[in-house]
Amino acid sequence: MFNYTFQWKQVYARLPEMLEGALVTMQIAVLSMVIGIVLAVMLTLFRLSGNRILGGVAQAWVEVARNTPALFQIYMAHFGVASFGIHFSPWTSLLIGITFNNAGYLAENFRGALKAIPDTQARSGRSLGMSELQAFRHIVLPQMLRIAFLPMSNQMVWAVLMTSLGVTVGMNTDLYGVTQDLNALTFRTFELFFVAGVIFYAIVKLIQLATRLIAWRMFRY
Amino acid sequence: MFDTAMTLNDVMFLAQGAGMTILVTLIAVVCGTVLGIIFGVVRYQVGPVWAAPLTFFLDVFRSIPLLIQLVLTFAFIGTVMKIRISGFSVACLVLTLYTSAYCAEIVRGAIESVPPTLRRASRSLGMTWGQDMRHIVLPLATRVAFPSWIGLALSVMKDSALVYVVQVTELLKSTQILITRLQEPLFLLMICGAFYFLISFPIARIGGYLERRWSND
């Protein structure tokens, strides 16, 4: 059909390396998601606190994370911060960039979820003798996480896709980085990136399946 | 930080990059929205079984990193099909399809949000399918779709930063070129970030305002 000889064998020989890269990708995505959720809960608390400085910090974080490209945020974590004499490895920069992005988007999701929880919930918790923090921790937070579960799973998919940006700061152990290095060795651009695309697709589908199972298991009542 | 070695030429270079970002975004959003509306209506109209191939095709664009989509398309057209194509065309093509994939989802959701009883009522008043779409579905669905569409347009603008991978020098790439030359990463990145922020933030605010306003009644 095309005047081109596909060389799938070479890619097949390199498949173990690419799968190892996929593991690194997953590792970064999961880590950035876990830290991102913790930070996002913190930002949500800052916004609720009524303290103007803390609220301003949280608001600025969310707006910057949502209104600039993720690639810019990773650049900032790598090259921008280097101006202060702090040098991160590509792995760390990538993690910081994605986590920053995740936390911003998740905090906005949490804000939307909080609106759906009636005030009376927290108030009845308070009148049962809980402190403000206890009421948030035991009453509001579980409901918030449940309502925001679907947006959170979307963000997880985004985190996986965003790991491919690490290559711009010299990351070469994640799936995209490994693929690009192999490309420089073999020049089988189409075959290599096709397989990388298939692996990414499989990871994303796996995450979507897993979140559906978790949602079914956790929210069945 | 403020005593910079940046010259007027460098500023023009950055402005060119910014122009490229806006150009690519505009093309992708305009063409992608038209395509996305077509895909969305088709998907809604033919039902989930017959739309499965289209659904899969669009789903691929949402499940694979944009970088890989760009590289893969460039390699496919350039190396496999042996057609000479500029990076700019590839960037526009891929971003258009990428936009249309998300837009189709928004359009389908918006059409589904129009109560079926309303549409049946219009049909029983003797409206044709086209009239029903034009006078009943379009005004109602637009209210639902518009805020999400603004979000989509903005995210396409931010994602257009990735087209550097097919040799298109947009804002972030031109910033990086200047960083290599001037060695002032923080200052230059601040300018670049401010540009994205100043475009994105007000539009996002307008979108949020419209969403609140239109959801009340």
Interface residues (C-beta under 8 A of the other chain):
Chain A: F2 N3 Y4 E63 V64 R66 N67 T68 P69 A70 L71 F72 Y75 M76 F79 G80 A82 S83 F84 V157 L161 M162 T163 S164 L165 V167 Y176 T189 F190 F193 F194 A196 G197 F200 Y201 V204 K205
Chain B: V60 S63 I64 P65 L66 L67 I68 Q69 V71 L72 A75 F76 T79 V80 M81 K82 L154 K158 D159 A161 L162 L172 Q176 I179 E184 P185 L186 L189 M190 C192 G193 Y196 F197 S200 F201 A204
